[in-house]
Amino acid sequence: MSPLLVTVVLLNALAAASVLFALTEANKGVPISELGVFLTVTVGLLGLSIILIAGSMIMA
C-alpha cells in the first residue's frame, strides 16, 4: 500500500473522529465556539488530504 494512501486514509479518519467528537459534545450542550475548534481541525485535515492527492496527481 502506498504511503500517500495510508496518510490520506489516516487524515480522513482523524477528520471523521473530530466531527463525531464535536457532535457528541454538542449533544452535551457545549457552546458552539468551543466546537468550532474541532470543526476547523476537520476542515484543515480534509484540505490537507486534498492537497496531498492533488500533489500526487501532478507528480505522476
Number of C-alpha atoms within 10 A of each C-alpha: 5 6 8 13 14 11 13 19 13 14 19 18 15 16 21 15 14 21 19 14 15 21 15 12 15 14 9 9 8 13 10 12 8 12 17 12 12 19 19 14 15 22 14 14 21 19 14 15 20 13 13 16 15 12 11 12 9 8 7 6
